[in-house]
Amino acid sequence: MGQGDSETPGEPVREYLLTLCVTAAVTYLLTGPVRKFAIAAGAMPQIRARDVHREPTPRLGGIAMFGGLCAGLLVASQLTNVGELFIRSDEPRALLSGAGLIWLLGVLDDKWGVDALIKLGGQMIAAGVMVLQGLTILWLPVPGVGNVALTQLQGTLLTVALVVVTINAVNFVDGLDGLASGMVVIAAAAFFMHAYRIWYGYGVEAAAPATLFAAVLMGMCLGFLPHNMHPARIFMGDSGSMLIGLVLAAGAVSITGQVDPDLLVRNTGSVRSAVHTMVPLYMPLLLPLTIIAIPVADLVLAIVRRTWRGQSPFAADKGHLHHRLLEIGHSHSRAVLIMYFWSALIAFGAVAFSVQSSSLAIVLAIVVLCAIGLVVLLLPRFTPRVPRWAESLVPPRYRSVMGRPSSPTDEQVQHAADAGESGEAAEAMESEQHLEPALAGLNGATAMGRNRQPGARSSTSSCDPQHTDR
């Protein structure tokens, strides 16, 4: 499994690629039948006050993702190089056991609904099952201190905490079509690069399970993503979001808590080089913060926001980061792409920094990309102002901003109502005029708003984002 004389560098990559493709194909092919099953089973909750989507959408997409996980692990167990992992390690079986429990809990929640505290207890039980089968944090490589061994109780508590935080971080970010699955694909790709480098580049075989977990996770999300892109035909539900969160957490526990830093010292030549190899992904508590920093930040902000208002931390609301992007004027697709961008920047930036922590070029590239991301993020705050002499040189949507009132006056709304229009038409006019300045020239939605027939209900507009907040 390590670097052998008869093993070429391309062999493990081809096997991981095959595992990824099989997982993605099985997930993709299962999602269609699962959607029909979800509709027949009534797993289509009614629209709630906090929802943004306008039509009931089936859930239970996690069933297809779990099928892809099982297929990927089964194929990997039959391969020449990766298959040896199933003989020498119990971590794949531990992952499958914990994933089965968390998936079953998610299916029950998608169909009938499960209390938040019960779900929290189920997440802890699933993490405990993985710990009992050997997937746990054994030590923490702390720079300047060395290898700090943990007791069984300490390792168990830290592992359970990491798994629960990662699961809920992914669950909280699952609010827009294609958001959670796309962000986890990005995180898994960055994680795969780091894990494969530790395993094959430095000959640390203990990093092989994390590499396999990352490849399978990418396949699960890539296979489900075509069905989940806006407008989504099916949601992954808690059965999917908690599942992919657990797989990501299992990889973090495996590579960080089970890889012996002393092996890196021997293979890299010095303690300093070994520390640079592990930085900034050397501690389990920092690993999810760098790989999935955006979901974790959303989780922390949601907890602070809700407790500040005197609400339960598990009370759902519409204050997540993706909701904020929609509120300031971004379209559904642009909001998702912005979240993708920041996730990729942080995840791949962390991996690049771990490879060349002293490289000034990497720091400058990250700073420049951050500046670009901030400009795109704040773009809806700026109203395009095109000089009259240049109107012929710009698209019509930029010209339409000139001279348009930012919002309807009370007299306009009252006049529309007095002229015989229904309350719905007056409300539609007010809503339409209120939204157009933020969307004009930015999201390509101005034409929709301008061509909308008088008296049409704005709540049935085709440009309404279909999304559910779980």
N, C-alpha and C positions, 0 to 999 in steps of 0.2 A: 504494500500500500504506500510505502514511502518511496523515496527516490532509489530506484534499483537500476542495475546495469542494463537490464532488458526492457526497461520501461522508458518510452520516449515522452517528452513533455506534452505531446498532443493526445496521448491515449486517455488520461483522466478527463481532459476537456471534452473530448468526443463523448465519453460516457455520461458526463454531467449534461451535455447538450441533448443527448438522447433522452435522458431522464426528464429534462425540462420539457422537451417537445411532447413526450408521451403524456405528461401531467397536463399540459396545456390542451392537447387534443381531447383527452377524456373529459376534462372540465367543460370545454366548449361544446362537445357533442351531448353531454348530459344536461346542459343548462336548458335547452329547448324542452325536452320531456319534463324536466323538473318544473318549468314554468306552467305547463299544462296541469301537472299534478297540483301545484300550489293553487291554481285557480279552481280546480275541482274540489280541493280540500277546504276552500274558503279562507286561505291564508292571504287575504287581501283586506287589511284593516280599513275602516272608513277614514275619510279625511279628518284630521284633527286640527285644532285651532293653530297649533304651532307649525303645521305642515305648509309647504309652499306648492307642492305638486297639486294638480287639479283633478286628477283621475286616480282611482284606486289602482295600485300596482302590486302585483304578487311579490311575496318575499320567498323565503326558503332557498335562496340561491346558494346558501352554504351547503346544501345537500350535494350539489354538483361539485363544489370545491372539495368537499371531503372525499368524494369519489375519485377526483383527480389526485388527491394526496395518497390515497391507498394504492392507486395504480402506479404512481411514480415510485413509491417505496418498493412495491412488488417488482417492478422492472429493475430498479437499482440493485435489488438483492440478487439478481441473476447475472449481473455483469461481472466481468473478470476482476477489475481492480476495485471498483466501488463495492462489489458484493462481499469482499473480505471484511468490510466494516461491520456487517451484520453478524459475522462470526466472532470478532474480537470485542465488540462493544454492544451493550444493551441500550444505548441511547436511542436508536431508531425505534425500538419497541416501547421505550418510555414515552417518546413523543407520540406514537400512535395511540397509546393508552390514554394519555392526557387529552389528546385531540378528540378522541372518541367521546369522552365525558363532556368536554366543553361544547362539542358539536351537538350532542343530544340535548343539553341544557338550552342551547340556542334555538334548536328546532321547537322545543316546548314553548319558548318565549315568543317565537314568531307566530305560532298558531294560537296559543291561548293566553299568552302574557304571563310573565313571572315577576314576582316582587323583586325590587332592586337588591334588597338584603339577601334574598335567597340566591340571586345570581352571583353576588359577591362571595357567598359561601361556596357555591359551586365552583367558582374560579379558584378559590383556595384549595378545594379538594382536588381539582384537576392538577394543580401545581404540586400538591402533596403526593399524588400518585406518581408523578414523574420523579420526584425526589426519592421515593421508596425504591425506584428501579435504577437509581444511579445517576440520574440527570440532575446534578446539584452543584453548587459552588463549593469548591474545596479550599481555595485560597484566593487571596487578593494580592496581585503584584503591585506594590506601592513604590513609586520612584523615591529614592532616597532612604527607604526603609528596608526594602527587599521583599521577600516572599513571606506574606503573613498567613499562616495556617488558621483555618476556622474550625471551631468545634462543630459537631453534628448539628446542635441546636442553632448555632449562629448561621451555618450554611443553609439550613432549612428555612429559617426566617427570611434571610436575604433573598433566597431563590423565590419563595412564595411572593415576597413583596415585589420583586422585579417582574414576575409573570403577571401579577394582578395589575400593576401600573401599565405595562405594555398593552395588555388586553383592553383596558378601558381607554387608553389613549387612542388606539385604532378605532374603537367603538365610537368614541366621541367625534372623531373626524369624519365618520361615515354619514355625511349629511347632504352631499350633492352627487349627482349621477357621475359615476366613474372616479370619484375623488379618492375614496379609501383604497380601492384596488390599484389605482395608478400610483398613489404615493407609496404603497407597500412594495410595488414592483421596483420603484426607484430605490427604496431602502434596501430591498433584497439584493439588487444588483450591486450596490456599493458594498454591502455586507459580503457578498460572494467574492468580490475582488480582494477584500481584506483577508477573508478566511482562506482562500486558495493560495494567496501569497504566503501566509503563515505556514500552511500545510506543505505545499510543494516547493516553495522557494526556500524554506528553512528546514524542511524535513521533519516537521512536528506533526506526527500522525494523529495526535489528539485533536487537531483542528479539522480533520476529515468529516466528522459528523456535522459540524456547523456548515461546511461547504455544501454538503448534500442537502441540508435543511433549506439553505438559501436557494439552491437550484429548484427544489420542489416548490418552494413558496413563489418564486417567479412564475413557474408554470401554472400554478393555481390561479394567480391573479391575471396573467395574460390570457388564459382561456376564458375567464369570466368577463373580462373587460369589454369585448365587443358587444355583449348583451347588455352591459351596464352603462355604456356611454349615452350621453344626452341625445334624445329623450330615452330614458332607461325603459327596457321592456320587463325587467325583473330587478328586484333589490336583493342584495346578499343577505340582509337581515342580520340579527345577532348571531345566527348560526354560522354566518360567514365571517363577520367582522371579528368576533371573539376567536374564531378558529385561526385566522391568519395572524392575529395578535399573539396567540399562544405559540405558533410556529416560529415567529420572529423572536419571541422571548426565549424559546428553547435554544435557538442558535446563539443568542447572546450569552446564555448561561454556559453553553458547551465550550465556546471558544475562549471565554474570558475566565471562567471559574475552574476549567479543567486542564487548560494548557499550562504546563509547567514552565515558568519563565527561565528556570535554570537551563532548559534545552536551548532557548534562544541565546543565552549567554554563551553556551558552548559553540553554537552554530554561527553566531555573529562575531564572536571574538572578544567582546567586552560587555560589561554591565551597561555602560552608557549606550552602546549600540542596541542592546536588547530593550532598554527603556524607550529609545527613539522608535523602535519597531512597534512597541505596544501603545505609544502615545499617539493620538489622544483616546484610543479605544482600549485602555488598559484596565478599566474598572467596570464591573457590570452595571453600576448605577449611572455611569457616564455614557455607556454604550447606547442605550436607547435614546438618551438625550441628544446625541450627535446624529445617529442614524435616522431617528424619527423625531427630530426636535420640534417640528411644527405640530404634530398631534399631541406631544407631551405639553407643549406650551398652551395649546387649546384646552387640554384637560385641567391644567393648573389655573388658568384664567377662569374657566367655568366654575370650578370649585370656589375660588375666591369671590366671584361675582354672586353666586347663589347664597353662600353663607353670609355675605355682606348684606344681602336683602332679607336675611332671616329665613331663607328657604333651605330645603334639604339639598345636599350636594348632588343627589341623584335626580332632582327635579328638572325636567326637560324645559328648554327655553329656545329662543331664537337669537342668542347672543354669541354664537360661535364665530370663529374667524371667517368662515365662508359666508355666513349671513352678513357680516360686516362688509365684505366685498360686494355683495349684491346691493346692499343699502347705499353705498357710495356711488353706484352707477355702473358697475361691471356687469356684463352679461354672464349667463351661466357658464358658457364655454370659457370665457376669459378668466372668470374666477377660478375655475378648475386648473387652467394652465398656469396661473400665477402661483397657486399652491404647489403645483408640480415643480415650478422653477425654484422656489425657495427650498423645497425639500431636496431637490437634486444639488443645489448649491451647497447646502450644509452637509449633506451626506457624502458627496464626492469630494468636497473640500476637506472634510475630516480625514478621508482615506488618503488623499494626496498629501496632506500635512503629515500623516503618519509615515509616509514613504520618504518625504524630503522635508523634515520639520524646519530645516535651516534655509530653505529656498526662498529668496525674496520674490522671485517671479510668481510663485504660488500665492503669496500674500497679496501682491499687487493685482493679480488676476481676480482673486476673491473680492477685493475692494472695488474694482471696476464693475464686476458683475452685480455686486450689492447696489452700487449707484444706479445701474440700469434697472434693476428690479424695483428700486424705490420710485424711479420716474414712471415706470409702467403702473405701479401700484397706485400712485396718486394721480394718474392721468385723468380720471373722471372729474377731479376737483377743478380742472382748468377748462374754462369754456373757450372754444376756438373763436378767435377774433380775426376774421379775414378782411383786409382792406377791400373797398369796393372795386378798386382798379384791378385787383387780383382775383375777383370772384370767378372770372371765366377760366382761370387756371386750376381751380380746385373742384373736387366732386360736389354735386348739388347738395349733399347732406351738410356740408360745411357752410354753404350759403344760407341754408334754411335757418341757421342759428341766428343770423343777423336780424334784429328787429323783432324777434319773437318774445312775447312776455314770458317771464320765467314761471309764472303761476297764474291761474285765473283769479280774477277779482271776485269779491262777493257779489258785485252787481251783475257780472257775467253769468255766474251760476244761478242767481235768482231770476235773471231774465230768461235763461233757458227753461227754467221750471215754469215761469209764468206764460211762456210762449206755447205751452201745451205739451212740452216734452215730458216724459216720465221721469221720476226720481232716479231711475236707473241710468237714463241717458245723461242727465245732469251730472250724476256721479261719475259716469264714464268719461265725460268731457273733462271734468276736474282731474281725474286720475291720469288721463292721457296727457294733458298739458303739463301736469306736474312731472311726469316721467321723461318727457321728450328732451328737455335740456340736458339731462344727465346721459341720455342714450345717444343723442344726435352726434353723428360723426365719430362715435367711439365704438359702438357695438354693432353697427350695421342694422339696427332695429328701427331707425327713423322711418324708413320706407314702410314698414309694417304699421307704425303708428299713424303715418300720414295717409295711407290708403285704407285705413279702417273705416268701414261704413258708418254713417251717423246713426247713433242709437245702439251700436253694437255693445255688448257687455264686455267690459275689459277683463273680467275674470275668466273669460273663455278665450282670451287671445292666444294665438299660437306661440307667442314669444314668452309666455309665462314659464319660468323655470320649474321643471318637474323635479321635486326633491323631497326627501323625507328625512326628518330629524329623529334619530333613534336615541 
